Amino acid sequence: MDNTIETLPAQIVIKFSKWKLVRFIAMIFLFLGGVMLLIKADDIIKYIMAIFTIAISALTLYAEYPMILILQKPHLIIGKTGIETSDGENYPWKDIVNEKITAIGNAKPTYYFYFEAKDVRRTVKLQDLNLSPGQIIEWVKKYRQAFYNA
């Protein structure tokens, strides 16, 4: 594919995956199920199961609630002019060097996107996003190449 500025989309907006929302809703139902089990518990085993279910689902809901609030906010924007991060910082292609993706961990690695721009090293966590780390680095390469070919 010809990677010219004209052939690429104006920008690629990378957001958190919608599966986070599905998981959050499932935890709400699990919490409500635990409450119902607690109300109807007639022996100690059901009571313990209800408390355990409520505790685990409540902790998960508490931990993931901030992520749900920023679900629609762009996490990373890769565009014709450069890269914009979730905090609103914009880095033009002429200033970006040494961009790479690194995996940390073995069984289920966490991926990070690193780049440097004007005496700043940026690290962006690539967890639970709508694009894979491989797709993200491919878009970065395409936009970088198109910028320098323009």
C-alpha positions as CSV (number, residue, x, y, z in Angstrom):
1,M,0.0,0.0,0.0
2,D,1.2,3.5,-0.9
3,N,1.8,5.4,2.4
4,T,1.3,8.9,1.3
5,I,-0.3,11.6,3.4
6,E,-3.3,11.7,1.0
7,T,-4.0,8.0,1.2
8,L,-3.9,7.7,5.0
9,P,-6.9,8.6,7.2
10,A,-6.5,12.0,9.0
11,Q,-6.0,10.2,12.3
12,I,-6.4,6.9,14.1
13,V,-8.1,7.3,17.4
14,I,-7.3,4.5,19.9
15,K,-9.7,4.1,22.7
16,F,-10.4,1.5,25.4
17,S,-12.1,-1.6,24.3
18,K,-15.8,-2.0,24.6
19,W,-15.2,-5.4,26.3
20,K,-14.4,-3.4,29.5
21,L,-18.0,-2.2,29.6
22,V,-19.3,-5.7,29.0
23,R,-17.2,-7.0,31.9
24,F,-18.3,-4.1,34.1
25,I,-22.0,-4.9,33.4
26,A,-21.4,-8.6,34.2
27,M,-19.9,-7.6,37.5
28,I,-23.0,-5.6,38.3
29,F,-25.1,-8.6,37.7
30,L,-22.8,-10.8,39.8
31,F,-23.0,-8.3,42.6
32,L,-26.8,-8.2,42.5
33,G,-26.8,-12.0,42.3
34,G,-24.7,-12.1,45.5
35,V,-27.1,-9.7,47.2
36,M,-30.1,-11.9,46.2
37,L,-28.2,-15.0,47.5
38,L,-27.5,-13.3,50.8
39,I,-31.1,-12.4,51.2
40,K,-32.3,-15.9,50.5
41,A,-29.4,-17.7,52.2
42,D,-30.7,-20.4,54.6
43,D,-27.5,-22.1,55.5
44,I,-23.9,-21.1,56.3
45,I,-22.5,-22.3,52.9
46,K,-24.9,-20.1,50.9
47,Y,-24.2,-17.2,53.3
48,I,-20.4,-17.6,52.8
49,M,-20.8,-17.9,49.0
50,A,-22.9,-14.7,49.0
51,I,-20.4,-12.7,51.1
52,F,-17.6,-13.9,48.9
53,T,-19.5,-13.1,45.6
54,I,-20.4,-9.6,46.9
55,A,-16.9,-8.9,48.1
56,I,-15.1,-9.9,44.8
57,S,-17.7,-8.2,42.6
58,A,-17.7,-5.0,44.7
59,L,-13.9,-4.8,44.6
60,T,-13.8,-5.3,40.9
61,L,-16.5,-2.7,40.3
62,Y,-14.6,-0.2,42.5
63,A,-11.3,-0.9,40.7
64,E,-12.8,-0.6,37.2
65,Y,-15.2,2.3,37.7
66,P,-12.6,5.0,36.8
67,M,-11.9,3.1,33.5
68,I,-15.6,3.1,32.6
69,L,-15.6,6.9,33.0
70,I,-12.9,7.4,30.5
71,L,-14.0,4.6,28.1
72,Q,-14.9,7.0,25.3
73,K,-11.9,9.3,25.8
74,P,-9.1,8.7,23.3
75,H,-6.1,7.0,24.8
76,L,-3.8,7.7,21.9
77,I,-4.3,9.6,18.6
78,I,-1.9,8.8,15.7
79,G,-2.3,11.3,12.9
80,K,-0.7,13.1,10.0
81,T,0.8,15.7,12.2
82,G,2.1,13.5,15.0
83,I,1.0,11.7,18.1
84,E,-1.4,13.0,20.8
85,T,-1.6,11.2,24.2
86,S,-4.6,11.0,26.6
87,D,-3.3,13.9,28.6
88,G,-3.7,16.2,25.6
89,E,0.1,16.5,24.9
90,N,0.8,16.7,21.1
91,Y,4.1,15.6,19.7
92,P,4.8,16.4,16.0
93,W,6.5,13.7,13.8
94,K,9.6,15.9,13.4
95,D,10.3,15.7,17.1
96,I,9.5,12.0,17.7
97,V,12.3,9.4,17.7
98,N,12.9,5.9,19.0
99,E,9.3,4.8,19.0
100,K,8.9,1.1,20.0
101,I,6.5,-1.3,21.7
102,T,7.8,-3.4,24.6
103,A,6.2,-6.3,26.4
104,I,6.7,-6.7,30.1
105,G,5.8,-10.1,31.7
106,N,5.7,-13.6,30.4
107,A,2.3,-15.4,30.7
108,K,0.1,-12.4,29.8
109,P,2.5,-9.5,29.0
110,T,1.6,-5.9,29.4
111,Y,2.6,-3.8,26.4
112,Y,4.0,-0.3,26.5
113,F,4.5,2.2,23.7
114,Y,7.7,4.2,24.2
115,F,8.8,7.3,22.2
116,E,11.1,10.3,22.8
117,A,10.3,13.9,21.8
118,K,12.3,17.0,22.6
119,D,14.0,15.8,25.8
120,V,10.8,13.9,26.9
121,R,10.4,10.2,27.2
122,R,6.8,9.1,26.9
123,T,5.4,5.7,28.0
124,V,1.9,4.8,27.1
125,K,0.3,1.6,28.5
126,L,-1.4,-0.4,25.7
127,Q,-3.8,-2.5,27.8
128,D,-7.5,-3.2,26.9
129,L,-7.5,-1.0,23.8
130,N,-9.5,-1.3,20.5
131,L,-6.3,-1.9,18.5
132,S,-3.6,-4.5,19.3
133,P,0.0,-3.3,20.0
134,G,1.1,-4.7,16.6
135,Q,-1.6,-2.7,14.8
136,I,-0.6,0.5,16.7
137,I,3.1,0.2,15.8
138,E,2.1,-0.5,12.1
139,W,0.0,2.7,12.1
140,V,2.9,4.6,13.6
141,K,5.3,3.4,10.9
142,K,2.8,4.3,8.1
143,Y,2.3,7.8,9.4
144,R,6.0,8.4,10.1
145,Q,6.9,7.2,6.6
146,A,4.2,9.3,5.0
147,F,5.3,12.4,6.9
148,Y,8.9,12.0,5.7
149,N,7.8,11.2,2.2
150,A,5.7,14.3,1.9
